[in-house]
């Protein structure tokens, strides 16, 4: 898909701190750091570059996005990263291979996600990591809200699939899935419990456990990696 849909008006709600977008980027960046301490990293659909900005001191970071506006902002937000305008289908033109490939809420926008996943596998170093997030069509609120569910209201979501299909595509691309869970950041009623401006700092481990335990909104399959810890109570 072209980048015309993703201009300044699309990203205007993503500014500032402590909103849903800010918490999500923080969560994703820390998730990557939990599995990897460094290496070469590619983010497909890097948006404004806020995940890359949190990782570029530890990783050699690359990012692509279809939005010229987003890439312009990413160059400012993540000045040490190599970013450029490109589609997910063009990711193979980057100087791989990579130790980490991340694509957060990207695959549901692709006409042929299986082909992109196969290309990602080709670009992943042995023992490397793939992290994905995509709407979970079997989440409780997806079934309850139906056509009003957030993922069903976006016309660019052309590849919505249940988790079992995504896991099958990931395995078919050549990855070994080590963990699939909800990130807990989308369209769920407890999000208002994350304060706009916390009265006191939240410990990262406590926040991560809460998000993973209560979430049902996304799929994050990781490949060829060792789990850093056993699931907390409620994650099983």
C-alpha positions as CSV (number, residue, x, y, z in Angstrom):
1,X,0.0,0.0,0.0
2,X,1.2,3.5,-0.8
3,X,2.0,6.1,1.8
4,X,-0.6,8.7,0.8
5,X,-3.0,7.6,3.6
6,X,-0.3,8.1,6.2
7,X,0.4,11.8,6.2
8,X,0.6,14.4,9.0
9,X,-3.1,14.1,9.8
10,X,-2.7,10.4,10.4
11,X,0.2,10.8,12.9
12,X,-1.0,14.0,14.7
13,X,-2.5,12.0,17.6
14,X,0.9,10.3,18.2
15,X,2.7,13.2,19.7
16,X,3.4,13.7,23.4
17,X,4.1,11.3,26.2
18,X,2.0,8.9,28.3
19,X,-0.6,8.3,25.6
20,X,-1.5,4.9,24.2
21,X,1.0,5.3,21.3
22,X,3.8,6.2,23.7
23,X,3.2,3.3,26.0
24,X,3.0,0.9,23.0
25,X,6.4,2.1,21.6
26,X,8.0,1.8,25.1
27,X,6.5,-1.7,25.5
28,X,7.7,-2.9,22.1
29,X,11.2,-1.5,22.5
30,X,11.6,-3.1,25.9
31,X,10.3,-6.4,24.6
32,X,13.0,-6.4,22.0
33,X,15.7,-5.6,24.6
34,X,14.4,-8.5,26.7
35,X,15.1,-10.9,24.0
36,X,18.2,-9.3,22.5
37,X,21.1,-7.3,23.9
38,X,22.3,-5.9,20.6
39,X,23.0,-6.6,16.9
40,X,21.5,-5.5,13.7
41,X,17.8,-4.5,13.7
42,X,15.2,-3.7,11.1
43,X,11.8,-2.3,11.9
44,X,9.3,-2.6,9.1
45,X,6.7,0.2,9.4
46,X,8.9,2.3,11.8
47,X,6.5,5.2,11.8
48,X,7.8,8.2,13.6
49,X,10.9,6.3,14.7
50,X,10.2,6.1,18.4
51,X,11.0,2.4,18.8
52,X,14.2,2.9,16.9
53,X,15.1,5.9,19.1
54,X,14.9,3.6,22.2
55,X,17.1,1.0,20.6
56,X,19.7,2.8,18.5
57,X,22.2,3.1,21.3
58,X,22.2,-0.7,21.7
59,X,21.6,-1.9,18.1
60,X,22.6,-1.0,14.6
61,X,19.1,0.2,13.6
62,X,17.3,0.4,10.3
63,X,13.7,1.4,9.5
64,X,11.4,1.6,6.6
65,X,7.9,3.1,6.2
66,X,5.6,3.9,3.4
67,X,5.0,7.4,4.7
68,X,7.4,10.2,3.6
69,X,6.1,12.3,6.5
70,X,6.8,9.6,9.0
71,X,10.3,9.0,7.7
72,X,11.1,12.7,7.8
73,X,10.1,12.7,11.5
74,X,12.0,9.4,12.1
75,X,15.2,11.0,10.9
76,X,14.7,13.6,13.6
77,X,13.6,11.2,16.4
78,X,16.1,8.5,15.7
79,X,19.2,10.3,14.2
80,X,21.5,7.3,14.5
81,X,19.2,5.0,12.6
82,X,19.2,4.5,8.8
83,X,15.6,5.1,7.7
84,X,14.0,5.4,4.3
85,X,10.7,5.3,2.5
86,X,9.9,1.7,1.3
87,X,7.1,-0.8,1.5
88,X,7.3,-4.0,3.4
89,X,7.6,-5.8,0.1
90,X,10.8,-3.9,-0.6
91,X,12.4,-4.8,2.7
92,X,14.7,-7.3,0.9
93,X,16.6,-4.3,-0.7
94,X,18.1,-3.4,2.7
95,X,21.6,-4.4,3.7
96,X,20.8,-7.6,5.7
97,X,20.9,-10.0,7.2
98,X,19.5,-8.9,10.5
99,X,19.5,-10.2,14.1
100,X,16.1,-8.7,14.8
101,X,13.2,-7.9,12.5
102,X,10.2,-6.2,14.0
103,X,6.9,-5.3,12.3
104,X,4.3,-3.9,14.7
105,X,0.8,-3.6,13.2
106,X,2.0,-4.0,9.7
107,X,1.1,-7.4,8.4
108,X,-2.6,-6.8,8.5
109,X,-2.1,-4.1,5.8
110,X,-0.3,-6.5,3.3
111,X,-2.0,-8.2,0.4
112,X,0.5,-11.1,0.6
113,X,1.8,-11.2,4.1
114,X,3.1,-14.8,3.6
115,X,5.5,-13.5,0.9
116,X,6.8,-10.8,3.2
117,X,7.3,-13.2,6.0
118,X,9.3,-15.5,3.7
119,X,11.5,-12.6,2.8
120,X,12.0,-11.7,6.4
121,X,13.1,-15.2,7.1
122,X,15.6,-15.0,4.3
123,X,17.0,-11.8,5.9
124,X,17.1,-13.2,9.4
125,X,20.4,-14.4,10.8
126,X,20.5,-17.9,12.2
127,X,19.2,-17.6,15.8
128,X,17.7,-14.3,15.0
129,X,14.4,-12.9,16.2
130,X,11.2,-11.9,14.5
131,X,8.6,-9.9,16.4
132,X,5.2,-9.2,15.0
133,X,2.1,-7.6,16.4
134,X,-1.3,-7.7,14.6
135,X,-5.0,-7.4,15.7
136,X,-6.3,-10.6,17.2
137,X,-9.6,-11.4,15.5
138,X,-10.4,-13.9,18.3
139,X,-10.1,-11.4,21.1
140,X,-13.2,-11.0,23.3
141,X,-13.8,-7.4,22.1
142,X,-13.5,-8.4,18.5
143,X,-16.4,-10.8,18.9
144,X,-18.4,-8.5,21.0
145,X,-18.1,-5.4,18.9
146,X,-18.2,-7.0,15.5
147,X,-18.1,-4.4,12.8
148,X,-17.4,-1.7,15.4
149,X,-14.2,-3.4,16.6
150,X,-11.3,-1.0,16.0
151,X,-9.5,-3.3,13.5
152,X,-12.7,-3.7,11.4
153,X,-13.1,0.1,11.1
154,X,-9.8,0.6,9.2
155,X,-10.2,0.0,5.4
156,X,-6.5,-0.6,5.1
157,X,-6.7,-3.7,7.2
158,X,-6.9,-6.1,4.3
159,X,-5.3,-9.2,5.9
160,X,-7.0,-9.7,9.3
161,X,-6.5,-13.3,10.4
162,X,-7.0,-15.4,13.5
163,X,-3.8,-16.3,15.5
164,X,-3.7,-19.9,14.3
165,X,-3.4,-18.6,10.7
166,X,-0.6,-16.2,11.5
167,X,1.3,-18.8,13.4
168,X,0.9,-21.1,10.4
169,X,2.3,-18.4,8.1
170,X,5.2,-17.7,10.5
171,X,6.1,-21.4,10.7
172,X,5.7,-21.8,6.9
173,X,8.2,-19.0,6.4
174,X,10.8,-21.0,8.3
175,X,10.6,-19.6,11.8
176,X,10.1,-21.6,15.0
177,X,7.5,-19.9,17.2
178,X,8.6,-19.6,20.8
179,X,5.8,-17.4,22.2
180,X,2.5,-15.8,21.2
181,X,0.6,-13.5,23.5
182,X,-1.5,-10.4,23.7
183,X,0.2,-7.1,24.1
184,X,-2.8,-5.6,25.9
185,X,-2.6,-2.2,24.3
186,X,-5.5,-2.0,21.9
187,X,-9.3,-1.6,22.3
188,X,-9.6,-3.0,25.8
189,X,-11.4,-1.4,28.8
190,X,-8.5,-1.2,31.2
191,X,-6.4,1.1,29.1
192,X,-7.8,4.2,31.0
193,X,-6.1,2.7,34.1
194,X,-2.7,3.6,32.6
195,X,-2.6,7.3,33.8
196,X,-2.0,10.1,31.4
197,X,0.6,11.4,33.9
198,X,1.5,8.9,36.5
199,X,1.7,10.2,40.1
200,X,4.8,8.1,40.6
201,X,7.1,6.1,38.3
202,X,5.9,2.6,37.3
203,X,8.4,-0.1,37.5
204,X,9.0,-1.6,34.0
205,X,8.7,-5.2,35.1
206,X,5.4,-4.5,36.8
207,X,4.0,-2.7,33.7
208,X,5.2,-5.5,31.3
209,X,3.6,-8.2,33.4
210,X,0.3,-6.3,33.6
211,X,0.2,-5.7,29.8
212,X,1.1,-9.3,28.9
213,X,-1.3,-10.7,31.6
214,X,-4.4,-8.7,30.7
215,X,-3.9,-8.2,27.0
216,X,-5.8,-10.0,24.2
217,X,-5.4,-7.6,21.3
218,X,-2.3,-8.7,19.4
219,X,-0.1,-11.5,18.4
220,X,3.7,-11.4,18.9
221,X,5.3,-14.6,17.6
222,X,9.1,-14.7,18.3
223,X,11.4,-17.0,16.3
224,X,14.5,-19.0,17.2
225,X,15.0,-17.4,20.6
226,X,15.3,-18.6,24.2
227,X,12.5,-17.3,26.5
228,X,14.0,-15.0,29.1
229,X,11.6,-16.0,31.9
230,X,8.7,-18.2,32.7
231,X,5.2,-16.7,32.1
232,X,3.8,-14.8,35.1
233,X,0.6,-16.0,36.7
234,X,-2.3,-15.3,34.3
235,X,-0.2,-15.4,31.2
236,X,-0.6,-19.1,30.7
